[in-house]
């Protein structure tokens, strides 16, 4: 096992403190909000099946499942990207 001399450890560059978390509380809350938005999009996509497999159900191809749900999921992904990339002060 290698020995690390604590006297030779350099402080973090650019004025950042060593040992500080990269994600702030606001960033974590935004990550959770993006997760909730994505899960709600998947919930919007459920349903539309038929009880009888011999009967075709057109409810599978409505606006909610083909347009609204994927749009909500993509919005959640955008929120996740913003939460990861944005620097909160």
Backbone as CSV, one residue per row, in Angstrom:
resi,resn,N_x,N_y,N_z,CA_x,CA_y,CA_z,C_x,C_y,C_z
1,UNK,0.840,-1.166,0.000,0.000,0.000,0.000,0.888,1.232,0.000
2,UNK,0.578,2.193,-0.842,1.397,3.388,-0.990,1.132,4.359,0.149
3,UNK,2.183,5.019,0.555,2.076,6.009,1.614,1.881,7.380,0.986
4,UNK,0.891,8.139,1.454,0.627,9.481,0.947,1.019,10.479,2.024
5,UNK,1.951,11.335,1.678,2.391,12.357,2.624,1.382,13.500,2.592
6,UNK,0.740,13.778,3.722,-0.295,14.800,3.771,0.260,16.192,3.548
7,UNK,1.529,16.391,3.766,2.136,17.712,3.567,2.282,18.038,2.084
8,UNK,2.383,17.013,1.232,2.616,17.233,-0.197,1.331,17.291,-1.015
9,UNK,0.190,17.057,-0.404,-1.081,17.095,-1.118,-1.402,18.536,-1.475
10,UNK,-1.650,18.779,-2.747,-1.905,20.126,-3.242,-3.377,20.492,-3.056
11,UNK,-3.685,21.744,-2.718,-5.092,22.157,-2.632,-5.722,22.201,-4.022
12,UNK,-7.033,22.144,-4.058,-7.768,22.169,-5.329,-7.543,23.489,-6.040
13,UNK,-7.486,23.436,-7.365,-7.250,24.631,-8.183,-8.531,25.427,-8.358
14,UNK,-8.418,26.611,-8.876,-9.542,27.486,-9.224,-10.373,27.900,-8.013
15,UNK,-9.789,27.953,-6.849,-10.494,28.443,-5.680,-11.500,27.477,-5.086
16,UNK,-11.568,26.250,-5.581,-12.501,25.276,-5.019,-11.879,24.645,-3.791
17,UNK,-12.700,24.360,-2.825,-12.211,23.722,-1.614,-12.182,22.222,-1.806
18,UNK,-11.122,21.605,-1.293,-11.013,20.155,-1.384,-12.045,19.512,-0.465
19,UNK,-12.634,18.424,-0.885,-13.602,17.705,-0.078,-15.013,18.242,-0.168
20,UNK,-15.242,19.234,-0.997,-16.574,19.806,-1.137,-17.354,19.003,-2.182
21,UNK,-18.653,18.788,-1.936,-19.470,18.021,-2.879,-19.640,18.778,-4.194
22,UNK,-19.674,18.045,-5.281,-19.854,18.655,-6.595,-21.298,19.093,-6.812
23,UNK,-22.249,18.375,-6.213,-23.667,18.696,-6.365,-24.152,19.442,-5.130
24,UNK,-24.848,20.534,-5.358,-25.426,21.273,-4.247,-26.819,20.731,-3.950
25,UNK,-27.420,21.239,-2.893,-28.769,20.798,-2.519,-29.763,21.156,-3.618
26,UNK,-29.589,22.331,-4.216,-30.485,22.751,-5.294,-30.340,21.835,-6.516
27,UNK,-29.131,21.410,-6.812,-28.910,20.496,-7.931,-29.520,19.137,-7.702
28,UNK,-29.422,18.647,-6.469,-30.010,17.349,-6.149,-31.529,17.418,-6.217
29,UNK,-32.094,18.524,-5.741,-33.553,18.686,-5.824,-34.008,18.746,-7.285
30,UNK,-33.217,19.397,-8.131,-33.548,19.450,-9.558,-33.433,18.073,-10.199
31,UNK,-32.460,17.271,-9.760,-32.354,15.898,-10.252,-33.589,15.087,-9.877
32,UNK,-34.038,15.227,-8.643,-35.237,14.507,-8.220,-36.478,14.985,-8.970
33,UNK,-36.550,16.290,-9.237,-37.684,16.814,-10.002,-37.684,16.246,-11.422
34,UNK,-36.518,16.146,-12.039,-36.421,15.551,-13.370,-36.824,14.090,-13.368
35,UNK,-36.473,13.382,-12.305,-36.866,11.984,-12.183,-38.381,11.848,-12.064
36,UNK,-39.004,12.735,-11.290,-40.459,12.705,-11.137,-41.139,13.009,-12.476
37,UNK,-40.596,13.960,-13.232,-41.171,14.290,-14.546,-41.056,13.099,-15.490
38,UNK,-39.910,12.425,-15.479,-39.741,11.265,-16.360,-40.681,10.121,-15.969
39,UNK,-40.820,9.862,-14.674,-41.719,8.789,-14.228,-43.160,9.117,-14.597
40,UNK,-43.540,10.393,-14.484,-44.908,10.762,-14.883,-45.116,10.559,-16.387
41,UNK,-44.088,10.762,-17.183,-44.194,10.485,-18.620,-44.407,9.010,-18.897
42,UNK,-43.707,8.164,-18.149,-43.906,6.722,-18.325,-45.289,6.288,-17.853
43,UNK,-45.784,6.929,-16.820,-47.142,6.617,-16.359,-48.167,7.032,-17.406
44,UNK,-47.935,8.176,-18.066,-48.837,8.597,-19.142,-48.864,7.596,-20.299
45,UNK,-47.765,6.871,-20.481,-47.664,5.955,-21.603,-48.365,4.617,-21.340
46,UNK,-48.741,4.338,-20.110,-49.344,3.042,-19.795,-50.795,2.965,-20.257
47,UNK,-51.300,1.754,-20.298,-52.710,1.528,-20.624,-52.946,1.373,-22.113
48,UNK,-54.198,1.350,-22.487,-54.569,1.260,-23.896,-54.647,-0.145,-24.431
49,UNK,-54.417,-1.119,-23.590,-54.496,-2.501,-24.042,-55.931,-2.992,-24.113
50,UNK,-56.083,-4.184,-24.599,-57.408,-4.781,-24.715,-57.454,-6.031,-23.842
51,UNK,-58.612,-6.284,-23.273,-58.778,-7.490,-22.468,-58.795,-8.739,-23.341
52,UNK,-59.342,-8.609,-24.535,-59.424,-9.718,-25.476,-58.362,-9.516,-26.557
53,UNK,-57.411,-10.436,-26.706,-56.355,-10.250,-27.709,-56.864,-10.312,-29.151
54,UNK,-58.076,-10.784,-29.379,-58.629,-10.865,-30.726,-59.260,-9.550,-31.170
55,UNK,-59.440,-8.606,-30.223,-60.088,-7.331,-30.531,-59.029,-6.236,-30.559
56,UNK,-58.994,-5.505,-31.676,-58.038,-4.399,-31.796,-58.584,-3.166,-31.093
57,UNK,-57.725,-2.490,-30.326,-58.133,-1.321,-29.565,-57.375,-0.088,-30.085
58,UNK,-58.097,0.885,-30.621,-57.464,2.096,-31.148,-56.989,3.046,-30.052
59,UNK,-57.363,2.784,-28.806,-56.920,3.639,-27.703,-55.406,3.574,-27.512
60,UNK,-54.779,2.559,-28.091,-53.336,2.432,-27.990,-52.630,3.550,-28.779
61,UNK,-53.275,4.108,-29.763,-52.657,5.089,-30.636,-53.256,6.480,-30.451
62,UNK,-53.541,6.879,-29.244,-54.096,8.214,-29.029,-52.978,9.231,-28.776
63,UNK,-53.364,10.485,-28.675,-52.425,11.600,-28.527,-51.585,11.466,-27.264
64,UNK,-52.190,11.005,-26.195,-51.489,10.926,-24.911,-50.287,9.993,-24.985
65,UNK,-50.444,8.857,-25.651,-49.368,7.875,-25.707,-48.354,8.156,-26.804
66,UNK,-48.771,8.760,-27.890,-47.851,8.977,-29.004,-47.132,10.324,-28.958
67,UNK,-47.716,11.336,-28.340,-47.116,12.664,-28.358,-46.826,13.182,-26.951
68,UNK,-47.822,13.163,-26.085,-47.671,13.786,-24.769,-46.647,13.058,-23.902
69,UNK,-46.732,11.744,-23.812,-45.827,10.993,-22.942,-44.364,11.111,-23.378
70,UNK,-44.034,10.928,-24.656,-42.630,11.110,-25.043,-42.137,12.544,-24.838
71,UNK,-43.003,13.523,-25.030,-42.611,14.912,-24.798,-42.295,15.153,-23.322
72,UNK,-43.095,14.593,-22.442,-42.858,14.740,-21.000,-41.568,14.024,-20.604
73,UNK,-41.301,12.868,-21.167,-40.070,12.139,-20.859,-38.852,12.919,-21.336
74,UNK,-38.903,13.482,-22.530,-37.780,14.284,-23.037,-37.591,15.532,-22.190
75,UNK,-38.679,16.142,-21.724,-38.563,17.293,-20.830,-37.873,16.892,-19.530
76,UNK,-38.170,15.714,-19.009,-37.499,15.228,-17.808,-36.016,15.005,-18.034
77,UNK,-35.652,14.498,-19.196,-34.239,14.301,-19.528,-33.524,15.649,-19.617
78,UNK,-34.190,16.639,-20.193,-33.594,17.985,-20.271,-33.387,18.553,-18.867
79,UNK,-34.345,18.351,-17.971,-34.203,18.818,-16.592,-33.020,18.120,-15.925
80,UNK,-32.839,16.829,-16.175,-31.711,16.090,-15.616,-30.382,16.647,-16.131
81,UNK,-30.308,16.943,-17.419,-29.074,17.486,-17.992,-28.762,18.848,-17.389
82,UNK,-29.773,19.685,-17.248,-29.568,21.001,-16.644,-29.111,20.856,-15.199
83,UNK,-29.687,19.931,-14.461,-29.320,19.738,-13.060,-27.871,19.278,-12.930
84,UNK,-27.385,18.491,-13.878,-26.016,18.014,-13.823,-25.044,19.077,-14.290
85,UNK,-25.367,19.787,-15.354,-24.416,20.716,-15.973,-24.375,22.098,-15.340
86,UNK,-25.465,22.570,-14.761,-25.519,23.928,-14.221,-24.723,24.013,-12.925
87,UNK,-23.999,25.102,-12.778,-23.234,25.347,-11.564,-24.049,26.278,-10.687
88,UNK,-24.523,25.753,-9.575,-25.291,26.547,-8.610,-24.343,27.152,-7.590
89,UNK,-24.578,28.415,-7.252,-23.696,29.075,-6.278,-24.393,29.280,-4.968
